């Protein structure tokens, strides 16, 4: 007597489940991240991107209007994921200098992340041709990091741990002091990004200067 096959056995022999557009987009974004990192934006074709994601170019163009739109979406996706890991929570048990140094390290973890630096290099290379790429990279990455730091500073001012007249302006200054020089050196001169130990040392120095200033003893 033949045994009745279970529904699960029947399903495995049928058509494979259709992948959702969201799942396909995620695969395309990961493939694009790899392709752009290896070959650069200009040298990567839509055909290569589609092949790397295992889809047709027709499907690629259905999900993204073109290579520029895909690059923009990939940048936004990576920055969103990296920003979600940035922790700017204050430790009320630590002194303000230790807190500020830890927060500056968290900002540097994003701004000096090798992938972010590589993305920024590509954005700069394509900024003349696709100015929206640069504007969106600034909005999704640089401006959001500064806003997160400004929010942290605002809490410290409210707790009277810091005295600042303009937290947004101060946040921009602090980020510039912490990451601009090593970031520019990496992007324009291919200088090796600082190690974790170097980042922590720089954060402590920046925190001390920001809190105490660098005025010499009065005569």
C-alpha positions, -999 to +999 in steps of 0.1 A: +000+000+000+015+033-011+021+059+016+006+093+013+034+119+009+035+147+035+027+182+024+063+193+032+076+166+008+052+178-019+064+214-015+100+205-019+093+191-053+073+221-065+085+255-077+109+272-052+093+300-032+094+333-050+119+358-035+104+391-024+116+423-038+130+433-004+151+401-003+163+407-038+172+443-030+192+432+000+212+407-023+217+434-049+230+459-023+255+434-009+267+425-044+270+462-053+289+469-021+315+443-031+317+453-067+321+490-061+347+483-034+368+461-057+364+479-091+352+514-082+321+531-094+330+541-129+345+507-139+314+487-126+287+481-152+250+474-145+255+440-162+282+431-137+261+442-108+231+421-121+254+391-127+269+394-092+234+395-076+223+365-098+195+385-114+187+399-149+195+435-158+157+439-164+151+430-127+179+453-116+163+482-135+129+474-120+143+477-085+166+506-091+164+532-118+201+529-127+236+525-114+236+560-097+204+551-078+218+518-068+250+534-055+231+559-036+209+532-020+240+511-012+256+541+005+225+549+025+221+513+035+256+509+048+256+542+067+223+533+083+237+500+095+269+516+107+251+545+124+228+521+142+259+506+159+272+540+171+266+543+208+266+578+223+250+569+256+265+587+285+279+568+315+268+589+345+294+572+367+323+584+346+338+619+346+329+642+317+363+639+301+361+601+300+326+604+287+335+628+260+365+608+249+343+577+246+318+596+225+345+609+202+358+573+198+322+562+188+321+590+162+355+580+149+344+543+147+320+555+119+339+583+102+372+563+101+356+529+093+375+516+063+343+510+044+330+545+050+363+560+039+362+539+007+327+550+001+336+587+006+365+583-018+342+570-045+316+597-038+342+624-042+354+609-074+319+610-088+307+642-073+311+663-104+291+639-125+265+630-098+263+659-074+233+643-056+255+614-045+277+638-025+248+657-011+231+625+000+262+611+015+266+642+035+230+641+046+229+604+054+264+601+071+282+633+081+252+654+091+236+625+110+267+618+129+270+655+139+233+655+149+238+625+171+267+641+188+248+674+192+220+654+209+245+639+233+260+673+240+225+688+246+219+662+273+252+671+290+243+708+289+210+700+305+227+681+333+251+710+337+281+688+329+290+711+300+285+748+292+279+754+255+260+782+237+256+763+204+257+725+206+253+721+169+283+742+161+303+726+189+294+691+175+308+701+141+340+714+156+345+683+177+340+659+148+363+680+127+390+680+154+387+642+160+385+627+125+391+653+097+429+651+095+432+612+095+402+609+072+416+633+046+450+617+048+435+583+041+413+596+012+438+619-006+472+603+003+462+567+009+477+570+044+468+540+067+439+547+089+447+550+126+446+520+148+422+516+177+449+526+202+457+557+181+420+566+179+416+563+217+447+583+223+435+610+199+401+611+216+416+616+250+438+645+237+408+661+219+386+658+249+412+674+271+417+703+247+380+708+241+373+709+279+403+728+291+414+748+260+451+752+252+458+786+265+493+789+281+498+801+317+492+838+321+522+860+328 
